[in-house]
Amino acid sequence: MTEMTEKDEADLKQLLEEGAEVEFHPVLQVWREVLSNGPELAKEKVTPQWASKIVGTYTGVHFADMERMQELYFSKIGALAAILEYEINTDSDCLTYTTPELDAVENANHYKNLLRDWQLMFLQWELDWKTTDPEAAVELAAISEVHKMFFDPQGLTALLDQINFQFTDTDRDTLGELLAGLIENAEGGRE
């Protein structure tokens, strides 16, 4: 490894002091960009690392299931991306905000709508899931992995913390009531 020259050190010091100006992009735009990679990634070969992780994590999922797992996984991501795209298309200004503060305030309803609609989609997948389906284990694994991608502490929705988006107790309660109503309606239909 080569040593830094005095000029390199001075340049690095200046860069650190000045800080690189990073252009802000609304979280909606970042989500869109991340999710737009799904169709290309869906075509790639299943990696041994991912297959090993999935098979080791989910009971009933085998290596022979991995191509189907990948198909289900990216299909679900595609459905959630379509919900995002629909929400973005309702407001021509939603991708124009240039600060985290503006994004959090001006796009608040979009974020609440997406959190609601994504949760409703997950709930619908869970309600449709049947233990007697030959692909039950693979389907459940796909639902679980996509849920992690969106809602884990390192998932896509964690980006909302970076703009200080406020999801209030009232918002949480409203969403909870909506989800409970969907469950109640689904259970009523099974009787």
N, C-alpha and C positions, 0 to 999 in steps of 0.2 A: 504494500500500500504506500502511495506517495504522500509526502507531507505537504501541508498547505503552505503556500507562499504568503508573504506579508500582504500582498495585494488581495489574494483569496480571502484571507482573514478579515481584511478591511471591508471587502465587498459583502462578506457574510454578516459582519457586524452591522453594516449599514442596512442591509436587508432586514435583519432582525429588529433593528431600532425603528425603521420606517414601517415595518409590517407590510405584508402583501395585501393589497386591496382585493378582497374577495367579493365577487358579485353575488348578491342575494337572489335566490329563486324561491317562489312560494312553495310550500310543502306539497301542494297539489301537483305542481310541475315536477318536483322530484319524484313523487309517487308514480306519476305517469311515465317518467323516464325509466325508472326501475322496472315497472311492470311491462313496459314495451319490449323488454328483452325475452319475455316468456316464450313467444313462438319460436324464436331461434334456439333457445336453450332446450326446448322440448324435443328438438330434432337431434340433439347430441346423444352420444352413447352414454348409458348409465355407467357412472364411475364405480370402481370397486369400493372406494371409501364411502360413498353415499349408500350403496347397496348394503354394505356391512353395518353402517349406522342404523339404517331402517330395519333390517332383519334383526339386529341386536336389540332394538328398542320395542318393536311391536310383535307381540305374540301372534302366531298364525300367519305371519308374512314370511315368505321364503324367497330365495334368490330368483327362482323362476317367475315370481310375481313382479319383479322390479320394472319391467317394461310397462306393464299395466299400471303400476304405482306411479311411474313417471307421467303416463298419459292422464291419469286422474288428477294428479297434483297440478299439472299445468292447465288442465281444463278448468279446475276450480280457480286458479289464479286468473285465467282468462275471463271467467264470469265476474270476478271482483274488479278486474281492470275495466270491464264494460260498464259496471256501475260507476266507477270513477269517471270514465269518459263521458257518460251521460250527465253526471253532475257538473263537470267542467263545461260542457256544451250549453248549460242553462245560463251561463253568465260570461259574456265576452270579455269582461274586465278581470276575472278572477286570477289570471296568470300575470297581471301587470304590476302587482304590488312589489315595491322595491325595498321594503324593510320588514323585519320580523313583526314589528308592532302593527303595521298596516295589514299584513297577512293574517295575523291572529284576529284582528277586529273585523276587517272587511270580508274575510272568508269564513268567519265563525260558523255561519249557518251551513256552509258547504261541508265543513268538517263534522258538524253535528249530524247532518244528513248522511254522510258517508259512514260514520261510526254506527249510526242506526241501521242503514241499509246493509252494510257488511255483516253486522251482527245478525240481522234477520236472515241473510243468506246462509250463514253458518247454522243458525237454528233450523232452517228449512232442511238443510243437508242432514242434520242430526235426526230430525223428525222422519225423514224419508229412509234413513238407514234401518236395515232389517238384519237381525242376527242370523236369519235363515238363508240369507243371500250367500251364494258360494264365494262372492268377493267381499264379504263383510269385513274381514280383517284388513284387506288392502284399502277398501273405501274408508274405513275408520282411520287408518294410518295417514291417508292423503288428507282427510279433513284435519287431523291433528297437526300435521306438518305445515299446512297452509295457515292454520290458526296461529301457530308459533311465529310464522313469517310476518304476520300482521300484528299480533297482539302481545307477543312476549316483550319483556323489558328492552330487548335489543331489536324489536320488530319495527315495521314501517310506522305504526302509530306513535312510537316513541319519538319520532321526529317532531311531533306536536309540542313536546317539552321545550324544544329549542326556540320556538317562537312564543313561548309562555301562553299557549292556548289554554283557556279556562273551560273545563267541563265541570259544571257546578253540580252540587248535590241534587238540585232540582232536575238538571239534565239527566243525571244518572237515574233518578227515580222515574222520570218520564219514560226513559228507555226500558227500565226494568218492568214497568207496567205494560208497555207495548209487547215485550217479549213474553211476559207471563200470559197476556191475552192470547197470543198466537199459540202458546203451548196448550192453554185451556181449550181453545177451539179445536186444535188437533186431537187432543185426548177425547173431546166430546164426539168427534167424528169416528172414533174407533169403537165406541160403545154400540 
